[in-house]
Amino acid sequence: MRAVLGTPVVRGRSPGDPPPPPATGSRRLLAEPEAVDAVGEALATLHRNASSPGAVPVVLAATDYCVRAADAFAARCDDATRRLRPSDSVALEASGLLQRFTALTGWQGPGYAIAEPDGDGSAALRFARGLVESGRAPSVYLCEVLRRADTGAFWAVATRVHREPADRTGHGSTGAGGHPPATADGPSHGLDPDTSRRSALLRATVLPPSPDPAEEQLP
């Protein structure tokens, strides 16, 4: 059973876009509402377009978010002028990235967050493909949470990983190294080239083939 990737959905804030509104109410515990919004909107788009969404597992490649949250927590610990609050440690939990997606769609688990020292989403890509190719899930939502180096803005790149259909006359999905048609939801939707190249998902779908072993077919 072979897993293929759908056309990516890319969401985030470009230079010149207004900043996200201040966190209030149920979002007060989230240190980075911008990341939550990007993830929520990208995954909600996939969920709305799925023919049978069900309880599709979500795999998050969350290294950039975890690094940012850990840095912010360490800075608060070092700040002698303020007291630590429960929300400071809650923000370290990557599952909070799914809060807006859940509110928008009513999605119900399971969810997995994977962080890698080098910040690449290759392990999350392998894990998502493994869930499908092993038969543990018919499809998986894979979402990379990326932080732009130039602006610090969070972006989300998401796709649906699913079983290869018996009839492959369509061209909406691709295996690793394929080239689906460009769409408004592709990497041209505001994501800068440097961040695009850091995305294992985009390298596996719309960018030129890469020798990255994570993009090779699993045995």
Summary of the structure (lengths in Angstrom):
residues: 219
radius of gyration: 17.3
end to end distance: 10.2
largest distance: 63.0
contacts: 680
relative contact order: 0.24
helix: 37%
strand: 17%
